[in-house]
Amino acid sequence: MFDARFRSELEDLFRWRRDVRRFRVDPLPPDMMEELIRLAVMAPSVGNSQPWRFVRVDDPVRRADVRADFEACNRHALASYDGDRAERYARLKLSGLDRAPEHLAVFADGATRHGHGLGRRTMPETLTWSVVGAVHALWLAARAHGVGVGWVSIIDPDRIRAILDVPVDWLLVAYLCLGHPEEEHTDPELERAGWQARIPSQAIVLRR
């Protein structure tokens, strides 16, 4: 049983779990990444398949290639907007690739035999969803340790898989930047920038 104080602090953790794009460059403690991954793999997975695969990206050349792919995808994305929305997009800070001391790519192993197919024959996408759960667990664990996480989605998954030289049946779920945040906020940066406001929970719940 968890008491009211714990539940209140857990809500604080949810509020402080923000997508970080502005990092300090100082390194994380030596064993921090191993600890965060240890906690992340406590996440549930369909059929206990544990399909998550983590790639720590330390090589400067590979990091530069990822950055180049982001820049190309970002230019393409900007071209899809016009007017005021394009101007807002151009002003957004959309990644922390340059300053984050840690880069972590998280994949779903589509060929895993762990779990023996249980629970995913009718909904095979649950394999990927399991990895998303692990990413979220890592994100909360990181925040509890004072570490910020940024999820970079403006990238080509196939290109990233090739850059990192991983099996072709691994699906990129998340490319994460990790480090100590330059600043702390409980509200999303995109909300502060006027891109999209929070939707109240009452507006997204149906009853049947």
KAFENPE-V50155 format. One line per field, one symbol per residue. ss: DSSP state (@ for helix, = for strand, . for the rest). psi: psi as a letter, one per 40 degrees, with the letter a starting at -180 (. if undefined). Layout:
ss->???
psi->???
//
This chain:
ss->...@@@@@@@@@@@@@..=...=........@@@@@@@@@.....@@@...=====...@@@@@@@@@@@@@@@@@@@@...@@@@@@@@@..........========................@@@@@@@@@@@@@@@@@@@...=====....@@@@@@@@.....==========.=.......@@@@........@@@@....
psi->hhiddddddddddddegihhehiieiiiidedddddddddeeiiihefdfehhhhhhdhdddddddddddddddddddeeiiadddddddeiheifdddhdhhhhhihgeeiehefeheeddgdeeddddddddddddddddddeehihhhhegihdddddddefiidehhhdhhihiihidihieiiddddeedhiihiddeehih.
//
